[in-house]
């Protein structure tokens, strides 16, 4: 589960071969004891939870780096390590 970015105490991961549980392209965001799976397409939570402020930060980041995230998704589901993406 490679870390692709970190900002404001939020860790963003993209798991390798992770298209079985949630077939939508998504990331995993962790903040303190909270963790959520968030879609790349629209930044919506598909599992878990994050505090509102951190969710808004992740959603803004997803919007800024959507193309890079989708490219990383293709790399990750093929079993390779995705690239790091700049933080907010």
mmCIF file as gemmi writes it, N, C-alpha and C atoms, coordinates in Angstrom:
data_model
loop_
_atom_site.group_PDB
_atom_site.id
_atom_site.type_symbol
_atom_site.label_atom_id
_atom_site.label_alt_id
_atom_site.label_comp_id
_atom_site.label_asym_id
_atom_site.label_entity_id
_atom_site.label_seq_id
_atom_site.pdbx_PDB_ins_code
_atom_site.Cartn_x
_atom_site.Cartn_y
_atom_site.Cartn_z
_atom_site.occupancy
_atom_site.B_iso_or_equiv
_atom_site.pdbx_formal_charge
_atom_site.auth_seq_id
_atom_site.auth_asym_id
_atom_site.pdbx_PDB_model_num
ATOM 1 N N . UNK Axp A 1 ? 0.817 -1.18 0 1 0 ? 1 A 1
ATOM 2 C CA . UNK Axp A 1 ? 0 0 0 1 0 ? 1 A 1
ATOM 3 C C . UNK Axp A 1 ? 0.864 1.247 0 1 0 ? 1 A 1
ATOM 4 N N . UNK Axp A 2 ? 1.349 1.625 -1.146 1 0 ? 2 A 1
ATOM 5 C CA . UNK Axp A 2 ? 2.249 2.783 -1.257 1 0 ? 2 A 1
ATOM 6 C C . UNK Axp A 2 ? 1.574 4.101 -0.891 1 0 ? 2 A 1
ATOM 7 N N . UNK Axp A 3 ? 2.321 4.943 -0.211 1 0 ? 3 A 1
ATOM 8 C CA . UNK Axp A 3 ? 1.872 6.297 0.092 1 0 ? 3 A 1
ATOM 9 C C . UNK Axp A 3 ? 2.179 7.147 -1.137 1 0 ? 3 A 1
ATOM 10 N N . UNK Axp A 4 ? 1.145 7.823 -1.672 1 0 ? 4 A 1
ATOM 11 C CA . UNK Axp A 4 ? 1.382 8.66 -2.852 1 0 ? 4 A 1
ATOM 12 C C . UNK Axp A 4 ? 1.446 10.141 -2.515 1 0 ? 4 A 1
ATOM 13 N N . UNK Axp A 5 ? 0.934 10.531 -1.331 1 0 ? 5 A 1
ATOM 14 C CA . UNK Axp A 5 ? 1.042 11.927 -0.911 1 0 ? 5 A 1
ATOM 15 C C . UNK Axp A 5 ? 0.716 12.046 0.573 1 0 ? 5 A 1
ATOM 16 N N . UNK Axp A 6 ? 1.194 13.154 1.175 1 0 ? 6 A 1
ATOM 17 C CA . UNK Axp A 6 ? 0.883 13.466 2.571 1 0 ? 6 A 1
ATOM 18 C C . UNK Axp A 6 ? 0.784 14.976 2.701 1 0 ? 6 A 1
ATOM 19 N N . UNK Axp A 7 ? -0.255 15.442 3.378 1 0 ? 7 A 1
ATOM 20 C CA . UNK Axp A 7 ? -0.413 16.875 3.622 1 0 ? 7 A 1
ATOM 21 C C . UNK Axp A 7 ? -1.366 17.089 4.789 1 0 ? 7 A 1
ATOM 22 N N . UNK Axp A 8 ? -1.038 18.07 5.625 1 0 ? 8 A 1
ATOM 23 C CA . UNK Axp A 8 ? -1.859 18.453 6.775 1 0 ? 8 A 1
ATOM 24 C C . UNK Axp A 8 ? -2.253 17.263 7.655 1 0 ? 8 A 1
ATOM 25 N N . UNK Axp A 9 ? -1.349 16.327 7.834 1 0 ? 9 A 1
ATOM 26 C CA . UNK Axp A 9 ? -1.614 15.167 8.678 1 0 ? 9 A 1
ATOM 27 C C . UNK Axp A 9 ? -2.427 14.073 8.001 1 0 ? 9 A 1
ATOM 28 N N . UNK Axp A 10 ? -2.709 14.241 6.719 1 0 ? 10 A 1
ATOM 29 C CA . UNK Axp A 10 ? -3.496 13.26 5.958 1 0 ? 10 A 1
ATOM 30 C C . UNK Axp A 10 ? -2.537 12.429 5.116 1 0 ? 10 A 1
ATOM 31 N N . UNK Axp A 11 ? -2.695 11.122 5.175 1 0 ? 11 A 1
ATOM 32 C CA . UNK Axp A 11 ? -1.876 10.209 4.367 1 0 ? 11 A 1
ATOM 33 C C . UNK Axp A 11 ? -2.761 9.651 3.259 1 0 ? 11 A 1
ATOM 34 N N . UNK Axp A 12 ? -2.285 9.767 2.023 1 0 ? 12 A 1
ATOM 35 C CA . UNK Axp A 12 ? -3.026 9.267 0.861 1 0 ? 12 A 1
ATOM 36 C C . UNK Axp A 12 ? -2.299 8.048 0.318 1 0 ? 12 A 1
ATOM 37 N N . UNK Axp A 13 ? -3.036 6.961 0.198 1 0 ? 13 A 1
ATOM 38 C CA . UNK Axp A 13 ? -2.48 5.71 -0.339 1 0 ? 13 A 1
ATOM 39 C C . UNK Axp A 13 ? -3.308 5.248 -1.527 1 0 ? 13 A 1
ATOM 40 N N . UNK Axp A 14 ? -2.648 4.461 -2.362 1 0 ? 14 A 1
ATOM 41 C CA . UNK Axp A 14 ? -3.338 3.771 -3.439 1 0 ? 14 A 1
ATOM 42 C C . UNK Axp A 14 ? -2.838 2.337 -3.397 1 0 ? 14 A 1
ATOM 43 N N . UNK Axp A 15 ? -3.728 1.431 -3.095 1 0 ? 15 A 1
ATOM 44 C CA . UNK Axp A 15 ? -3.338 0.033 -2.944 1 0 ? 15 A 1
ATOM 45 C C . UNK Axp A 15 ? -3.117 -0.617 -4.301 1 0 ? 15 A 1
ATOM 46 N N . UNK Axp A 16 ? -2.186 -1.541 -4.345 1 0 ? 16 A 1
ATOM 47 C CA . UNK Axp A 16 ? -1.932 -2.3 -5.566 1 0 ? 16 A 1
ATOM 48 C C . UNK Axp A 16 ? -3.037 -3.335 -5.768 1 0 ? 16 A 1
ATOM 49 N N . UNK Axp A 17 ? -3.418 -3.539 -7.004 1 0 ? 17 A 1
ATOM 50 C CA . UNK Axp A 17 ? -4.422 -4.53 -7.379 1 0 ? 17 A 1
ATOM 51 C C . UNK Axp A 17 ? -5.721 -4.349 -6.607 1 0 ? 17 A 1
ATOM 52 N N . UNK Axp A 18 ? -6.134 -3.108 -6.34 1 0 ? 18 A 1
ATOM 53 C CA . UNK Axp A 18 ? -7.285 -2.817 -5.497 1 0 ? 18 A 1
ATOM 54 C C . UNK Axp A 18 ? -8.534 -2.492 -6.314 1 0 ? 18 A 1
ATOM 55 N N . UNK Axp A 19 ? -8.84 -3.294 -7.314 1 0 ? 19 A 1
ATOM 56 C CA . UNK Axp A 19 ? -10.052 -3.045 -8.085 1 0 ? 19 A 1
ATOM 57 C C . UNK Axp A 19 ? -11.095 -4.125 -7.852 1 0 ? 19 A 1
ATOM 58 N N . UNK Axp A 20 ? -10.902 -4.954 -6.84 1 0 ? 20 A 1
ATOM 59 C CA . UNK Axp A 20 ? -11.859 -6.026 -6.552 1 0 ? 20 A 1
ATOM 60 C C . UNK Axp A 20 ? -12.935 -5.551 -5.565 1 0 ? 20 A 1
ATOM 61 N N . UNK Axp A 21 ? -12.528 -4.931 -4.445 1 0 ? 21 A 1
ATOM 62 C CA . UNK Axp A 21 ? -13.487 -4.499 -3.433 1 0 ? 21 A 1
ATOM 63 C C . UNK Axp A 21 ? -14.322 -3.317 -3.923 1 0 ? 21 A 1
ATOM 64 N N . UNK Axp A 22 ? -13.68 -2.311 -4.443 1 0 ? 22 A 1
ATOM 65 C CA . UNK Axp A 22 ? -14.363 -1.137 -4.988 1 0 ? 22 A 1
ATOM 66 C C . UNK Axp A 22 ? -13.884 -1.007 -6.434 1 0 ? 22 A 1
ATOM 67 N N . UNK Axp A 23 ? -14.743 -1.281 -7.392 1 0 ? 23 A 1
ATOM 68 C CA . UNK Axp A 23 ? -14.297 -1.265 -8.785 1 0 ? 23 A 1
ATOM 69 C C . UNK Axp A 23 ? -14.07 0.149 -9.314 1 0 ? 23 A 1
ATOM 70 N N . UNK Axp A 24 ? -14.588 1.158 -8.622 1 0 ? 24 A 1
ATOM 71 C CA . UNK Axp A 24 ? -14.349 2.544 -9.032 1 0 ? 24 A 1
ATOM 72 C C . UNK Axp A 24 ? -12.914 2.95 -8.722 1 0 ? 24 A 1
ATOM 73 N N . UNK Axp A 25 ? -12.289 3.723 -9.585 1 0 ? 25 A 1
ATOM 74 C CA . UNK Axp A 25 ? -10.969 4.262 -9.238 1 0 ? 25 A 1
ATOM 75 C C . UNK Axp A 25 ? -11.074 5.102 -7.962 1 0 ? 25 A 1
ATOM 76 N N . UNK Axp A 26 ? -10.226 4.811 -6.986 1 0 ? 26 A 1
ATOM 77 C CA . UNK Axp A 26 ? -10.317 5.485 -5.697 1 0 ? 26 A 1
ATOM 78 C C . UNK Axp A 26 ? -8.972 5.529 -4.991 1 0 ? 26 A 1
ATOM 79 N N . UNK Axp A 27 ? -8.932 6.339 -3.936 1 0 ? 27 A 1
ATOM 80 C CA . UNK Axp A 27 ? -7.766 6.428 -3.071 1 0 ? 27 A 1
ATOM 81 C C . UNK Axp A 27 ? -8.203 6.117 -1.647 1 0 ? 27 A 1
ATOM 82 N N . UNK Axp A 28 ? -7.231 5.915 -0.785 1 0 ? 28 A 1
ATOM 83 C CA . UNK Axp A 28 ? -7.489 5.711 0.638 1 0 ? 28 A 1
ATOM 84 C C . UNK Axp A 28 ? -6.839 6.864 1.383 1 0 ? 28 A 1
ATOM 85 N N . UNK Axp A 29 ? -7.63 7.575 2.177 1 0 ? 29 A 1
ATOM 86 C CA . UNK Axp A 29 ? -7.13 8.704 2.954 1 0 ? 29 A 1
ATOM 87 C C . UNK Axp A 29 ? -7.224 8.354 4.434 1 0 ? 29 A 1
ATOM 88 N N . UNK Axp A 30 ? -6.141 8.62 5.174 1 0 ? 30 A 1
ATOM 89 C CA . UNK Axp A 30 ? -6.117 8.349 6.607 1 0 ? 30 A 1
ATOM 90 C C . UNK Axp A 30 ? -5.732 9.622 7.331 1 0 ? 30 A 1
ATOM 91 N N . UNK Axp A 31 ? -6.497 9.918 8.389 1 0 ? 31 A 1
ATOM 92 C CA . UNK Axp A 31 ? -6.211 11.067 9.245 1 0 ? 31 A 1
ATOM 93 C C . UNK Axp A 31 ? -6.509 10.641 10.675 1 0 ? 31 A 1
ATOM 94 N N . UNK Axp A 32 ? -5.468 10.614 11.513 1 0 ? 32 A 1
ATOM 95 C CA . UNK Axp A 32 ? -5.599 10.153 12.904 1 0 ? 32 A 1
ATOM 96 C C . UNK Axp A 32 ? -6.248 8.771 12.897 1 0 ? 32 A 1
ATOM 97 N N . UNK Axp A 33 ? -7.368 8.607 13.598 1 0 ? 33 A 1
ATOM 98 C CA . UNK Axp A 33 ? -8.014 7.293 13.65 1 0 ? 33 A 1
ATOM 99 C C . UNK Axp A 33 ? -9.055 7.105 12.549 1 0 ? 33 A 1
ATOM 100 N N . UNK Axp A 34 ? -9.196 8.078 11.674 1 0 ? 34 A 1
ATOM 101 C CA . UNK Axp A 34 ? -10.188 8.026 10.597 1 0 ? 34 A 1
ATOM 102 C C . UNK Axp A 34 ? -9.55 7.531 9.301 1 0 ? 34 A 1
ATOM 103 N N . UNK Axp A 35 ? -10.328 6.79 8.526 1 0 ? 35 A 1
ATOM 104 C CA . UNK Axp A 35 ? -9.868 6.335 7.223 1 0 ? 35 A 1
ATOM 105 C C . UNK Axp A 35 ? -11.066 6.228 6.29 1 0 ? 35 A 1
ATOM 106 N N . UNK Axp A 36 ? -10.86 6.595 5.03 1 0 ? 36 A 1
ATOM 107 C CA . UNK Axp A 36 ? -11.947 6.531 4.055 1 0 ? 36 A 1
ATOM 108 C C . UNK Axp A 36 ? -11.407 6.193 2.675 1 0 ? 36 A 1
ATOM 109 N N . UNK Axp A 37 ? -12.243 5.503 1.902 1 0 ? 37 A 1
ATOM 110 C CA . UNK Axp A 37 ? -11.985 5.284 0.482 1 0 ? 37 A 1
ATOM 111 C C . UNK Axp A 37 ? -12.763 6.368 -0.263 1 0 ? 37 A 1
ATOM 112 N N . UNK Axp A 38 ? -12.087 7.076 -1.168 1 0 ? 38 A 1
ATOM 113 C CA . UNK Axp A 38 ? -12.667 8.235 -1.837 1 0 ? 38 A 1
ATOM 114 C C . UNK Axp A 38 ? -12.484 8.083 -3.342 1 0 ? 38 A 1
ATOM 115 N N . UNK Axp A 39 ? -13.574 8.305 -4.088 1 0 ? 39 A 1
ATOM 116 C CA . UNK Axp A 39 ? -13.496 8.154 -5.541 1 0 ? 39 A 1
ATOM 117 C C . UNK Axp A 39 ? -12.659 9.26 -6.16 1 0 ? 39 A 1
ATOM 118 N N . UNK Axp A 40 ? -11.976 8.905 -7.22 1 0 ? 40 A 1
ATOM 119 C CA . UNK Axp A 40 ? -11.175 9.885 -7.959 1 0 ? 40 A 1
ATOM 120 C C . UNK Axp A 40 ? -12.085 10.734 -8.841 1 0 ? 40 A 1
ATOM 121 N N . UNK Axp A 41 ? -13.123 10.153 -9.358 1 0 ? 41 A 1
ATOM 122 C CA . UNK Axp A 41 ? -14.017 10.865 -10.281 1 0 ? 41 A 1
ATOM 123 C C . UNK Axp A 41 ? -14.655 12.097 -9.645 1 0 ? 41 A 1
ATOM 124 N N . UNK Axp A 42 ? -15.232 11.941 -8.44 1 0 ? 42 A 1
ATOM 125 C CA . UNK Axp A 42 ? -15.97 13.061 -7.853 1 0 ? 42 A 1
ATOM 126 C C . UNK Axp A 42 ? -15.644 13.339 -6.385 1 0 ? 42 A 1
ATOM 127 N N . UNK Axp A 43 ? -14.674 12.636 -5.816 1 0 ? 43 A 1
ATOM 128 C CA . UNK Axp A 43 ? -14.249 12.904 -4.451 1 0 ? 43 A 1
ATOM 129 C C . UNK Axp A 43 ? -15.225 12.466 -3.376 1 0 ? 43 A 1
ATOM 130 N N . UNK Axp A 44 ? -16.158 11.587 -3.717 1 0 ? 44 A 1
ATOM 131 C CA . UNK Axp A 44 ? -17.145 11.114 -2.747 1 0 ? 44 A 1
ATOM 132 C C . UNK Axp A 44 ? -16.612 9.927 -1.955 1 0 ? 44 A 1
ATOM 133 N N . UNK Axp A 45 ? -17.017 9.824 -0.705 1 0 ? 45 A 1
ATOM 134 C CA . UNK Axp A 45 ? -16.626 8.694 0.147 1 0 ? 45 A 1
ATOM 135 C C . UNK Axp A 45 ? -17.437 7.471 -0.257 1 0 ? 45 A 1
ATOM 136 N N . UNK Axp A 46 ? -16.747 6.341 -0.479 1 0 ? 46 A 1
ATOM 137 C CA . UNK Axp A 46 ? -17.445 5.089 -0.776 1 0 ? 46 A 1
ATOM 138 C C . UNK Axp A 46 ? -17.353 4.113 0.397 1 0 ? 46 A 1
ATOM 139 N N . UNK Axp A 47 ? -16.464 4.388 1.347 1 0 ? 47 A 1
ATOM 140 C CA . UNK Axp A 47 ? -16.36 3.569 2.553 1 0 ? 47 A 1
ATOM 141 C C . UNK Axp A 47 ? -15.6 4.36 3.607 1 0 ? 47 A 1
ATOM 142 N N . UNK Axp A 48 ? -15.945 4.172 4.861 1 0 ? 48 A 1
ATOM 143 C CA . UNK Axp A 48 ? -15.238 4.818 5.954 1 0 ? 48 A 1
ATOM 144 C C . UNK Axp A 48 ? -15.703 6.238 6.195 1 0 ? 48 A 1
ATOM 145 N N . UNK Axp A 49 ? -14.861 7.014 6.918 1 0 ? 49 A 1
ATOM 146 C CA . UNK Axp A 49 ? -15.202 8.403 7.207 1 0 ? 49 A 1
ATOM 147 C C . UNK Axp A 49 ? -13.955 9.221 7.504 1 0 ? 49 A 1
ATOM 148 N N . UNK Axp A 50 ? -14.073 10.514 7.274 1 0 ? 50 A 1
ATOM 149 C CA . UNK Axp A 50 ? -13.05 11.507 7.611 1 0 ? 50 A 1
ATOM 150 C C . UNK Axp A 50 ? -13.759 12.708 8.22 1 0 ? 50 A 1
ATOM 151 N N . UNK Axp A 51 ? -13.08 13.443 9.094 1 0 ? 51 A 1
ATOM 152 C CA . UNK Axp A 51 ? -13.676 14.698 9.567 1 0 ? 51 A 1
ATOM 153 C C . UNK Axp A 51 ? -13.918 15.628 8.377 1 0 ? 51 A 1
ATOM 154 N N . UNK Axp A 52 ? -14.937 16.474 8.489 1 0 ? 52 A 1
ATOM 155 C CA . UNK Axp A 52 ? -15.352 17.353 7.382 1 0 ? 52 A 1
ATOM 156 C C . UNK Axp A 52 ? -14.198 18.181 6.804 1 0 ? 52 A 1
ATOM 157 N N . UNK Axp A 53 ? -13.4 18.812 7.659 1 0 ? 53 A 1
ATOM 158 C CA . UNK Axp A 53 ? -12.3 19.669 7.19 1 0 ? 53 A 1
ATOM 159 C C . UNK Axp A 53 ? -11.292 18.866 6.362 1 0 ? 53 A 1
ATOM 160 N N . UNK Axp A 54 ? -10.901 17.7 6.849 1 0 ? 54 A 1
ATOM 161 C CA . UNK Axp A 54 ? -9.929 16.87 6.136 1 0 ? 54 A 1
ATOM 162 C C . UNK Axp A 54 ? -10.528 16.316 4.844 1 0 ? 54 A 1
ATOM 163 N N . UNK Axp A 55 ? -11.807 15.97 4.867 1 0 ? 55 A 1
ATOM 164 C CA . UNK Axp A 55 ? -12.457 15.503 3.645 1 0 ? 55 A 1
ATOM 165 C C . UNK Axp A 55 ? -12.423 16.595 2.578 1 0 ? 55 A 1
ATOM 166 N N . UNK Axp A 56 ? -12.701 17.83 2.959 1 0 ? 56 A 1
ATOM 167 C CA . UNK Axp A 56 ? -12.671 18.945 1.999 1 0 ? 56 A 1
ATOM 168 C C . UNK Axp A 56 ? -11.267 19.144 1.422 1 0 ? 56 A 1
ATOM 169 N N . UNK Axp A 57 ? -10.243 18.996 2.257 1 0 ? 57 A 1
ATOM 170 C CA . UNK Axp A 57 ? -8.865 19.104 1.766 1 0 ? 57 A 1
ATOM 171 C C . UNK Axp A 57 ? -8.559 17.999 0.759 1 0 ? 57 A 1
ATOM 172 N N . UNK Axp A 58 ? -8.963 16.775 1.078 1 0 ? 58 A 1
ATOM 173 C CA . UNK Axp A 58 ? -8.722 15.647 0.165 1 0 ? 58 A 1
ATOM 174 C C . UNK Axp A 58 ? -9.491 15.858 -1.132 1 0 ? 58 A 1
ATOM 175 N N . UNK Axp A 59 ? -10.726 16.316 -1.049 1 0 ? 59 A 1
ATOM 176 C CA . UNK Axp A 59 ? -11.522 16.547 -2.257 1 0 ? 59 A 1
ATOM 177 C C . UNK Axp A 59 ? -10.887 17.617 -3.15 1 0 ? 59 A 1
ATOM 178 N N . UNK Axp A 60 ? -10.355 18.667 -2.553 1 0 ? 60 A 1
ATOM 179 C CA . UNK Axp A 60 ? -9.68 19.714 -3.331 1 0 ? 60 A 1
ATOM 180 C C . UNK Axp A 60 ? -8.436 19.143 -4.003 1 0 ? 60 A 1
ATOM 181 N N . UNK Axp A 61 ? -7.683 18.33 -3.282 1 0 ? 61 A 1
ATOM 182 C CA . UNK Axp A 61 ? -6.474 17.708 -3.82 1 0 ? 61 A 1
ATOM 183 C C . UNK Axp A 61 ? -6.82 16.773 -4.976 1 0 ? 61 A 1
ATOM 184 N N . UNK Axp A 62 ? -7.879 15.972 -4.804 1 0 ? 62 A 1
ATOM 185 C CA . UNK Axp A 62 ? -8.313 15.059 -5.868 1 0 ? 62 A 1
ATOM 186 C C . UNK Axp A 62 ? -8.679 15.848 -7.119 1 0 ? 62 A 1
ATOM 187 N N . UNK Axp A 63 ? -9.378 16.946 -6.954 1 0 ? 63 A 1
ATOM 188 C CA . UNK Axp A 63 ? -9.762 17.771 -8.107 1 0 ? 63 A 1
ATOM 189 C C . UNK Axp A 63 ? -8.533 18.324 -8.831 1 0 ? 63 A 1
ATOM 190 N N . UNK Axp A 64 ? -7.536 18.763 -8.069 1 0 ? 64 A 1
ATOM 191 C CA . UNK Axp A 64 ? -6.315 19.316 -8.668 1 0 ? 64 A 1
ATOM 192 C C . UNK Axp A 64 ? -5.509 18.268 -9.438 1 0 ? 64 A 1
ATOM 193 N N . UNK Axp A 65 ? -5.489 17.043 -8.933 1 0 ? 65 A 1
ATOM 194 C CA . UNK Axp A 65 ? -4.601 16.014 -9.489 1 0 ? 65 A 1
ATOM 195 C C . UNK Axp A 65 ? -5.359 14.817 -10.073 1 0 ? 65 A 1
ATOM 196 N N . UNK Axp A 66 ? -6.559 15.065 -10.55 1 0 ? 66 A 1
ATOM 197 C CA . UNK Axp A 66 ? -7.406 13.98 -11.065 1 0 ? 66 A 1
ATOM 198 C C . UNK Axp A 66 ? -6.72 13.181 -12.179 1 0 ? 66 A 1
ATOM 199 N N . UNK Axp A 67 ? -6.108 13.857 -13.146 1 0 ? 67 A 1
ATOM 200 C CA . UNK Axp A 67 ? -5.465 13.151 -14.255 1 0 ? 67 A 1
ATOM 201 C C . UNK Axp A 67 ? -4.318 12.272 -13.764 1 0 ? 67 A 1
ATOM 202 N N . UNK Axp A 68 ? -3.496 12.811 -12.864 1 0 ? 68 A 1
ATOM 203 C CA . UNK Axp A 68 ? -2.383 12.034 -12.311 1 0 ? 68 A 1
ATOM 204 C C . UNK Axp A 68 ? -2.895 10.845 -11.502 1 0 ? 68 A 1
ATOM 205 N N . UNK Axp A 69 ? -3.979 11.056 -10.756 1 0 ? 69 A 1
ATOM 206 C CA . UNK Axp A 69 ? -4.553 9.977 -9.958 1 0 ? 69 A 1
ATOM 207 C C . UNK Axp A 69 ? -5.1 8.862 -10.841 1 0 ? 69 A 1
ATOM 208 N N . UNK Axp A 70 ? -5.779 9.227 -11.921 1 0 ? 70 A 1
ATOM 209 C CA . UNK Axp A 70 ? -6.297 8.201 -12.832 1 0 ? 70 A 1
ATOM 210 C C . UNK Axp A 70 ? -5.166 7.426 -13.504 1 0 ? 70 A 1
ATOM 211 N N . UNK Axp A 71 ? -4.093 8.104 -13.857 1 0 ? 71 A 1
ATOM 212 C CA . UNK Axp A 71 ? -2.932 7.415 -14.424 1 0 ? 71 A 1
ATOM 213 C C . UNK Axp A 71 ? -2.324 6.473 -13.387 1 0 ? 71 A 1
ATOM 214 N N . UNK Axp A 72 ? -2.211 6.939 -12.149 1 0 ? 72 A 1
ATOM 215 C CA . UNK Axp A 72 ? -1.696 6.095 -11.07 1 0 ? 72 A 1
ATOM 216 C C . UNK Axp A 72 ? -2.598 4.892 -10.826 1 0 ? 72 A 1
ATOM 217 N N . UNK Axp A 73 ? -3.907 5.077 -10.931 1 0 ? 73 A 1
ATOM 218 C CA . UNK Axp A 73 ? -4.858 3.968 -10.743 1 0 ? 73 A 1
ATOM 219 C C . UNK Axp A 73 ? -4.549 2.844 -11.734 1 0 ? 73 A 1
ATOM 220 N N . UNK Axp A 74 ? -4.333 3.201 -12.988 1 0 ? 74 A 1
ATOM 221 C CA . UNK Axp A 74 ? -4.019 2.19 -14.005 1 0 ? 74 A 1
ATOM 222 C C . UNK Axp A 74 ? -2.717 1.46 -13.672 1 0 ? 74 A 1
ATOM 223 N N . UNK Axp A 75 ? -1.743 2.202 -13.198 1 0 ? 75 A 1
ATOM 224 C CA . UNK Axp A 75 ? -0.464 1.6 -12.811 1 0 ? 75 A 1
ATOM 225 C C . UNK Axp A 75 ? -0.666 0.659 -11.622 1 0 ? 75 A 1
ATOM 226 N N . UNK Axp A 76 ? -1.417 1.111 -10.622 1 0 ? 76 A 1
ATOM 227 C CA . UNK Axp A 76 ? -1.601 0.327 -9.394 1 0 ? 76 A 1
ATOM 228 C C . UNK Axp A 76 ? -2.397 -0.953 -9.638 1 0 ? 76 A 1
ATOM 229 N N . UNK Axp A 77 ? -3.445 -0.896 -10.472 1 0 ? 77 A 1
ATOM 230 C CA . UNK Axp A 77 ? -4.223 -2.122 -10.681 1 0 ? 77 A 1
ATOM 231 C C . UNK Axp A 77 ? -3.47 -3.145 -11.527 1 0 ? 77 A 1
ATOM 232 N N . UNK Axp A 78 ? -2.401 -2.706 -12.176 1 0 ? 78 A 1
ATOM 233 C CA . UNK Axp A 78 ? -1.567 -3.663 -12.905 1 0 ? 78 A 1
ATOM 234 C C . UNK Axp A 78 ? -0.504 -4.28 -11.985 1 0 ? 78 A 1
ATOM 235 N N . UNK Axp A 79 ? -0.465 -3.825 -10.729 1 0 ? 79 A 1
ATOM 236 C CA . UNK Axp A 79 ? 0.449 -4.403 -9.753 1 0 ? 79 A 1
ATOM 237 C C . UNK Axp A 79 ? 1.742 -3.649 -9.556 1 0 ? 79 A 1
ATOM 238 N N . UNK Axp A 80 ? 1.877 -2.499 -10.197 1 0 ? 80 A 1
ATOM 239 C CA . UNK Axp A 80 ? 3.1 -1.703 -10.046 1 0 ? 80 A 1
ATOM 240 C C . UNK Axp A 80 ? 2.883 -0.565 -9.059 1 0 ? 80 A 1
ATOM 241 N N . UNK Axp A 81 ? 3.98 -0.062 -8.498 1 0 ? 81 A 1
ATOM 242 C CA . UNK Axp A 81 ? 3.888 1.047 -7.547 1 0 ? 81 A 1
ATOM 243 C C . UNK Axp A 81 ? 3.505 2.342 -8.258 1 0 ? 81 A 1
ATOM 244 N N . UNK Axp A 82 ? 2.468 3.023 -7.759 1 0 ? 82 A 1
ATOM 245 C CA . UNK Axp A 82 ? 2.095 4.303 -8.35 1 0 ? 82 A 1
ATOM 246 C C . UNK Axp A 82 ? 3.113 5.381 -7.995 1 0 ? 82 A 1
ATOM 247 N N . UNK Axp A 83 ? 3.106 6.449 -8.761 1 0 ? 83 A 1
ATOM 248 C CA . UNK Axp A 83 ? 4.02 7.569 -8.543 1 0 ? 83 A 1
ATOM 249 C C . UNK Axp A 83 ? 3.528 8.464 -7.413 1 0 ? 83 A 1
ATOM 250 N N . UNK Axp A 84 ? 4.447 9.162 -6.788 1 0 ? 84 A 1
ATOM 251 C CA . UNK Axp A 84 ? 4.088 10.154 -5.766 1 0 ? 84 A 1
ATOM 252 C C . UNK Axp A 84 ? 3.473 11.366 -6.475 1 0 ? 84 A 1
ATOM 253 N N . UNK Axp A 85 ? 2.525 12.013 -5.776 1 0 ? 85 A 1
ATOM 254 C CA . UNK Axp A 85 ? 1.864 13.199 -6.305 1 0 ? 85 A 1
ATOM 255 C C . UNK Axp A 85 ? 2.049 14.335 -5.295 1 0 ? 85 A 1
ATOM 256 N N . UNK Axp A 86 ? 2.264 15.533 -5.81 1 0 ? 86 A 1
ATOM 257 C CA . UNK Axp A 86 ? 2.522 16.69 -4.948 1 0 ? 86 A 1
ATOM 258 C C . UNK Axp A 86 ? 1.392 16.876 -3.934 1 0 ? 86 A 1
ATOM 259 N N . UNK Axp A 87 ? 1.735 17.322 -2.737 1 0 ? 87 A 1
ATOM 260 C CA . UNK Axp A 87 ? 0.705 17.614 -1.735 1 0 ? 87 A 1
ATOM 261 C C . UNK Axp A 87 ? 0.032 18.952 -2.027 1 0 ? 87 A 1
ATOM 262 N N . UNK Axp A 88 ? -0.971 19.284 -1.215 1 0 ? 88 A 1
ATOM 263 C CA . UNK Axp A 88 ? -1.605 20.605 -1.312 1 0 ? 88 A 1
ATOM 264 C C . UNK Axp A 88 ? -0.642 21.678 -0.894 1 0 ? 88 A 1
